[in-house]
Amino acid sequence: MSPASFDQGTPAGRVLAGLAERFPAVEWAAPLGDPVARVAREGLVTFAAAARDAGLDTFIDLCAVDYLARPAGRFEVVVHLLSMEPPLRLRILVALAGDDPSLPSLTGVFPGANFYEREAYDLFGVRFDGHPDLTRLLLPDEWEGHPLRKDHPVGAVPVQFKALEPQ
């Protein structure tokens, strides 16, 4: 999808065209109908702030994905933003290479990203530089490793279940 394909006759198309014009290095696609912007890690905060200022001011979600077999960009962080008016959803993808992935935190732009970034850190080991409290969220502090990584050993930690008392 090229930025020229945005329908500038619609408010949503004008928002996307404005972002595409301001950020020419961003790769655009729309595989499932909603626009997807592939952004370099260094440009994530600037792009997210511009998207927020353009009306995509509702932070919906942030998650990480581990593509173990992918030679470049093993990890990908996915951010979803929403604009109520004009109605528009935007997915932002950031590819991260290596076994120690990191990118700048979005908490300065979207404070609601706080727990999502902590979850991605806890389960995938993705570090968010500048995060106000990048600590484990779901797992015990003494837990070693990140269990949603594809190279994490399966079944290596015995799980203790608590029996329910009959009532």
N, C-alpha and C positions, 0 to 999 in steps of 0.2 A: 504494500500500500504506500503510495507516495503522498506527501503532504498536499499535492495538487488535487488529490481525489477527495479531499474534505469538502463537503457541500457548504460553501460560504453563504448560501441562501438561508441557512438555518443557524440559530444561536449556538447550538452545540458544535456545528462545523466551524463557525468563526472562532470559538474557543480553541479547538484543536489546531486550526490553521495558525492562530496566533502563537501557540506553543511551538508548533513545527517551525515557524519562521524564526522565533527567538532561539531555538535549539536545533540548528541544522544537523548536528552530529547524531541526533536521536533517530533510531530506526523505528519505523511505524508499521504496524500490521493490524489486521482485524479478522483473525481466523474464525472466531465464533460470533462475529457481529460487533462486539464491543472493541473499541480501540485499545491497542497494546503498544506501549512505548518501551523500547529497549534502551536503557540509559547506562552510561559508564558509571562505575562506582564513585568516581571523583565528582560527578555532576549530579548525583542523586539529590542532595539537599537543596541545591539551587533549583533543580527542575521541580521538585515537590513543592517548594515555596512558590514558584511561579504558577504551578497548577492550582494551588490553594488560592492565590491572589486572583486567578482567572475564573474562580467560581467552584472549583473542585475542592470544596472546603470541608467535606466530611470524610474523615479517615475511617475506612471500613475494616481493613484487615492487613496483616503482614504475616507472611509465613516463609519458610525455607524449604527447599527441595534439594535432595542429594541425587545427582546423576553420576554415580560412581564410574560408569564406563565411558563417560564423555571425556575426550582428551583435553579439551580446553574449557574452562568454566565448569568445574565439577559441581559447584553449588550455585543455586539461583535463589535470590530473595525476590518475593512477589509482594507488591503493595497494591491494594485496591483503594481507589478514591471515588467519591460520588459527588455529583452536583445535583441539587434538587431542582434548581432553575438556572439554566435549561437542564432538563433531565439528561444526565450523561454519567456513564461509568467509565473509569480509566484504569487499566492494569499497567503497572510499571514493573518491568523485569530488570534485575541487575545480576549479571553473571559474575561469579567469584571463583578464581582459580586457586588451586593448592589445597593442602590439608589443614591450613590455619586461616580460614576465610575471615575477612573483616571489611566493614564499610562504615561510613559515618552514620551516627544516630539521627533519626528523624524526630526525636522528642522535642527539639527546639522549634520545629515547624508544626508538628502534631503531637501534643502532649499525650494523647491517647495511644501512641505507639509504644509507650513505656513497657507495659506487660507483654505485648506481642514480641518486642525485641528480646525481652528476658526469656520468653518461651523458646525463641529460635536459638538463643545462646545456650540455654539449658539442654535442649534436645538435639541440636545439630552442631553446637560449638561455634556458631557465627558470632563474632565479636562486633559490637556496635560502638565505635570510637566516640567518646563524648557523652555516653549514656550516663545519667545521674546515679544509677544504682544497678550496674550490670552484675547481678548475683543470680544464683539458681532460684527458680520459681516453683518448679514441681518436684524436683528430686532432692534427696537429702544433700546437705552440704558436703558430706564425705564421699559422695558418689563419684566414681572415676569414669571418665568418658562421656559420650553423648549418644544415647540409645537409638536415636532415629537415623544415625549415619549408617549407610549401607555396609560399611566395614566393621561395625560394632558386633562383637561376638554374640550370637543368639544363644540364650539359655545359660549365659555365664554367671548370672547372679540368681541364687535361689530366692524365690518369692515366698514370703510368709503371709498366709491368709488368716484372717481372724474369723473364728467360728461364731455364728450368731447363736445367741441363747434362745431356746424356745420360750415362747410367751404364753 
